[in-house]
Amino acid sequence: MAERVLLTGATGFVGAAVARRLLADGGCELICPVRNDAASVPAAAQAVVCRDFAVNDGWQAALQGVDVVVHCAARVHVMNDNEADPLAAFRHVNVAGTVNLARQAAAAGVRRFVFVSSIKVNGEGTAPGADYRADDAPAPQDPYGVSKHEAEQQLLQLAEQGLIEVVIVRPVLVYGPGVKANFLSMMRWLDRGVVLPFGAIDNRRSLVALDNLVDLVITCTTHPAAANQVFLVSDGEDLSTTQLLRRMANALGKPARLLPVPAWMLRLAATCLGRKALAQRLCGSLAVNTDKTRTLLGWTAPVTVDAALKATARHYQDSLRK
């Protein structure tokens, strides 16, 4: 365990879980940069106000004595981006902000920089029977993926110069207690008994439970073999959309009311409605190969898919009772 860790994004879905795990494991002093004084971080952590990572060069005090930086903060992918120039907005936060922090960390003598990136650096989907690997040629297709790729490239340049060790982790879709967006919508549909036309989708999707992602990130803070490497992470079990819905319904204790509508028909309907990207996520495949992660680090996912789905469902149902 590193003695002093600076963690960005500690108020977010992934960052908050990393903070809880670091503090629960003990033996770590945790520093959490936040946007304003009102931001909530764990009581045992030290909050440092930083409103813009891209232009702030006053990191010396916060980084003093830090062993590892874990960078979870980012401008995240959104379905309907209202920015006039989305790529510029993503680059400001995800590239300039990341690289500025890494340079400041290197100047302060920080040993390692762990960057939570995205599978979108690899691309948007895999062909049937194929999967992404950590060392594949990147092929990002949207502004978010492009910004994450550019950040990775500049971080690895710092590593090549011997200024700081860099570890890059590219998660697939992350789910767990408190998950939002499409995964939350899926739980709501199932919980309410909505009949869904997703009973005949034969695709392959890799997912990663929040606890599994956090476990790998923590491993990457200290493992000697992680230095200057890129890792993909998943639960180790790929599911079709149909399988996921059935197992999520089981976790909720509800029946899965699924109609066997052919995938080609769903794609056609979605295209006509201007929802082609949604159809790709529901009907297309995105599978990853984590052999490198398991072989180089000796890492395996500690939480099974069903256990993680049950924890996610329990949190969702508890939230409805409040």
C-alpha positions in Angstrom: 0.0 0.0 0.0 1.3 3.4 -0.9 1.7 5.7 2.1 0.3 8.9 0.6 -2.1 8.9 -2.4 -3.6 11.8 -4.3 -7.0 10.7 -5.7 -8.9 12.8 -8.2 -12.6 12.3 -8.9 -13.3 11.2 -5.3 -16.9 12.5 -5.5 -17.7 10.4 -8.6 -19.0 6.9 -9.1 -15.6 5.2 -9.5 -13.5 7.7 -7.5 -15.7 7.5 -4.4 -15.4 3.7 -4.4 -11.6 3.9 -4.8 -11.5 6.3 -1.8 -13.6 4.0 0.3 -11.4 1.0 -0.5 -8.1 2.9 0.2 -9.4 4.1 3.6 -10.8 0.7 4.5 -7.5 -1.0 3.7 -5.7 1.4 6.0 -2.1 2.6 6.1 -2.8 5.3 3.5 -3.0 9.1 3.8 -5.5 10.2 1.2 -5.6 13.6 -0.5 -8.6 14.5 -2.7 -8.7 17.5 -5.0 -12.2 18.9 -5.3 -13.8 21.7 -7.3 -15.2 23.7 -4.3 -15.2 23.8 -0.5 -18.7 22.3 -0.5 -17.7 19.0 -2.2 -18.1 16.0 0.1 -15.1 13.7 0.5 -14.6 11.0 3.2 -14.0 12.4 6.6 -10.6 10.7 6.8 -9.4 12.3 3.6 -7.8 15.7 3.1 -9.7 17.9 0.6 -7.7 20.3 -1.6 -9.7 22.8 -3.7 -8.7 22.8 -7.4 -11.2 24.3 -9.8 -9.4 23.5 -13.1 -6.7 20.8 -13.4 -5.7 22.1 -16.9 -4.5 25.5 -15.7 -3.7 25.1 -12.0 0.0 24.8 -11.5 -0.1 25.1 -7.7 0.1 21.5 -6.9 3.3 21.6 -5.0 1.8 21.5 -1.5 -0.9 18.9 -2.4 1.7 16.6 -4.0 4.3 16.9 -1.4 5.3 13.5 -0.2 2.7 11.7 -2.5 3.7 8.3 -3.6 1.0 7.6 -6.2 -1.6 9.7 -8.0 -4.8 7.9 -9.0 -6.6 10.0 -11.7 -10.3 9.2 -11.9 -11.6 12.7 -12.7 -12.7 13.3 -16.2 -15.3 14.9 -18.5 -17.4 11.9 -19.0 -19.1 10.6 -22.2 -22.7 11.9 -22.5 -25.3 11.0 -25.1 -26.5 14.5 -26.0 -23.5 16.9 -25.7 -24.6 20.6 -25.7 -21.0 21.9 -26.2 -20.5 23.8 -29.5 -17.1 22.0 -29.8 -17.3 18.7 -27.8 -13.8 17.6 -28.7 -12.3 20.9 -27.4 -14.2 20.5 -24.2 -13.1 16.9 -23.7 -9.5 17.9 -24.6 -9.4 20.7 -22.0 -10.3 18.4 -19.1 -9.2 14.9 -20.2 -6.0 15.8 -22.0 -4.7 19.1 -20.8 -5.9 18.5 -17.2 -4.5 15.0 -17.1 -1.1 15.9 -18.5 -0.8 19.0 -16.4 -1.4 17.0 -13.2 1.0 14.3 -14.4 3.8 16.8 -15.1 3.2 18.5 -11.7 3.3 15.0 -10.1 6.6 14.1 -11.8 8.1 17.4 -10.7 7.1 16.7 -7.1 8.8 13.3 -7.2 5.6 11.2 -7.3 6.6 7.6 -8.2 3.5 6.4 -10.1 0.5 7.9 -12.0 -2.5 5.5 -12.4 -4.9 6.7 -15.1 -8.5 5.5 -15.4 -9.1 5.7 -19.1 -11.8 4.0 -21.2 -12.4 1.0 -23.5 -13.5 3.7 -26.0 -9.8 4.1 -26.8 -10.0 0.7 -28.5 -13.2 1.4 -30.3 -17.0 1.1 -30.2 -17.5 -2.5 -30.7 -16.1 -5.9 -31.7 -17.0 -8.3 -34.5 -18.7 -11.6 -33.6 -16.1 -13.9 -32.0 -13.5 -11.2 -31.7 -12.3 -9.1 -28.7 -10.2 -6.1 -27.8 -6.8 -6.6 -26.3 -4.7 -4.1 -24.3 -2.0 -3.8 -27.0 -4.3 -3.5 -30.0 -3.9 -0.4 -32.2 -6.3 2.3 -30.7 -9.3 3.2 -32.8 -11.4 5.8 -30.9 -14.4 7.0 -32.7 -16.0 9.8 -30.6 -14.6 12.9 -29.0 -14.5 11.3 -25.5 -12.5 8.3 -26.8 -10.2 10.5 -28.8 -9.5 12.7 -25.7 -8.7 9.6 -23.6 -6.4 8.3 -26.3 -4.5 11.5 -26.6 -4.1 11.7 -22.8 -2.7 8.1 -22.8 -0.2 9.0 -25.5 1.2 12.0 -23.6 1.3 10.1 -20.3 3.3 7.3 -22.0 5.7 9.9 -23.4 6.4 11.1 -19.8 7.0 7.5 -18.8 9.4 7.0 -21.8 11.3 10.0 -20.6 11.7 8.4 -17.2 9.9 11.2 -15.4 7.2 9.0 -13.8 5.8 5.5 -13.9 2.4 5.4 -15.7 -0.3 2.7 -15.5 -3.3 2.9 -17.8 -6.6 1.0 -17.0 -9.3 0.9 -19.6 -12.6 -0.2 -18.1 -15.6 -1.5 -20.0 -19.1 -0.6 -18.8 -18.9 -0.2 -15.0 -21.9 -1.2 -12.9 -22.5 -1.5 -9.2 -24.4 0.1 -6.3 -25.4 3.6 -7.3 -24.9 3.1 -11.0 -26.8 5.6 -13.2 -27.6 6.1 -16.9 -28.7 3.1 -19.1 -28.0 0.5 -16.5 -30.3 2.2 -14.0 -33.0 2.5 -16.6 -32.7 -1.2 -17.3 -33.2 -2.0 -13.6 -36.2 0.3 -13.4 -37.8 -1.4 -16.4 -37.3 -4.9 -14.9 -38.4 -3.8 -11.5 -41.7 -2.4 -12.9 -42.4 -5.5 -15.0 -42.1 -3.7 -18.3 -42.2 -6.0 -21.3 -39.0 -5.6 -23.2 -38.2 -6.7 -26.8 -34.8 -8.0 -26.0 -35.3 -11.7 -25.6 -33.4 -12.9 -28.7 -30.1 -10.9 -28.7 -27.1 -13.1 -29.2 -24.2 -10.6 -28.7 -21.2 -10.5 -26.3 -20.7 -7.7 -23.9 -17.9 -7.4 -21.3 -18.8 -5.6 -18.1 -16.9 -4.8 -15.0 -18.3 -4.6 -11.5 -17.3 -1.5 -9.5 -15.6 -3.5 -6.9 -13.6 -5.4 -9.5 -12.4 -2.2 -11.2 -11.4 -0.7 -7.8 -9.5 -3.9 -6.9 -7.5 -3.6 -10.1 -6.8 0.1 -9.7 -5.6 -0.5 -6.1 -3.4 -3.4 -7.4 -1.9 -1.0 -10.0 -0.8 1.5 -7.4 1.9 -0.8 -6.1 2.5 -3.9 -8.4 6.0 -3.7 -9.9 4.9 -5.3 -13.2 2.2 -2.6 -13.7 4.7 0.2 -14.5 4.2 1.8 -17.9 1.6 -0.8 -19.0 -1.9 -0.6 -20.4 -4.6 -3.0 -19.0 -8.1 -3.9 -19.9 -10.4 -5.0 -17.1 -13.7 -6.9 -17.0 -15.5 -9.4 -14.8 -14.1 -12.2 -16.9 -17.6 -13.4 -18.0 -19.2 -12.0 -21.1 -23.0 -11.7 -21.4 -25.5 -11.1 -24.1 -28.0 -8.4 -23.5 -30.7 -11.1 -23.0 -28.6 -12.9 -20.5 -27.8 -9.7 -18.6 -31.5 -8.7 -18.4 -32.5 -12.2 -17.1 -29.7 -12.2 -14.5 -30.5 -8.7 -13.4 -34.2 -9.6 -13.1 -33.2 -12.6 -10.9 -31.1 -10.3 -8.7 -34.1 -8.0 -8.3 -36.4 -11.0 -7.5 -38.6 -10.2 -10.5 -39.5 -12.0 -13.7 -37.8 -11.0 -16.9 -40.6 -10.2 -19.4 -38.7 -10.4 -22.7 -40.1 -10.8 -26.1 -37.9 -12.6 -28.7 -37.7 -9.7 -31.3 -34.9 -10.4 -33.8 -31.9 -8.1 -33.4 -32.1 -7.0 -37.1 -35.6 -5.7 -36.5 -34.5 -3.8 -33.4 -31.7 -2.2 -35.3 -34.0 -1.2 -38.1 -36.5 0.4 -35.7 -33.8 2.2 -33.8 -32.3 3.6 -37.0 -35.6 4.9 -38.2 -36.1 6.6 -34.8 -32.6 8.1 -34.9 -31.3 5.9 -32.1 -28.7 3.9 -34.0 -26.1 4.3 -31.2 -28.5 2.8 -28.7 -29.1 -0.1 -30.9 -25.4 -0.8 -31.2 -25.1 -0.9 -27.4 -28.1 -3.2 -27.0 -27.5 -5.5 -30.0 -23.8 -5.2 -30.8 -20.8 -6.8 -29.2 -18.0 -5.3 -27.2 -15.8 -8.0 -25.7 -12.4 -7.7 -24.2 -9.5 -10.1 -23.6 -7.9 -9.6 -20.1 -5.1 -12.2 -20.5 -2.4 -9.5 -20.1 -4.0 -8.2 -16.9 -4.3 -11.7 -15.4 -0.9 -12.9 -16.5 1.3 -9.9 -15.8 -0.4 -9.0 -12.5 -1.7 -12.3 -11.4 -5.1 -10.6 -11.0 -8.5 -12.1 -11.2 -11.8 -10.5 -10.5 -12.7 -11.0 -6.8 -16.4 -10.5 -7.3 -18.6 -12.7 -9.5 -21.2 -11.2 -11.9 -24.1 -12.5 -9.9 -22.8 -11.3 -6.6 -22.2 -7.8 -8.1 -25.7 -7.8 -9.7 -27.3 -8.7 -6.4 -25.4 -5.9 -4.6 -26.4 -3.4 -7.3 -30.1 -4.6 -7.1 -30.1 -4.4 -3.3 -28.8 -0.8 -3.4 -31.4 0.2 -5.9 -34.2 -1.4 -4.0 -33.0 0.2 -0.7 -33.0 3.6 -2.4 -36.7 3.2 -3.3 -37.6 2.7 0.4 -36.0 5.9 1.5 
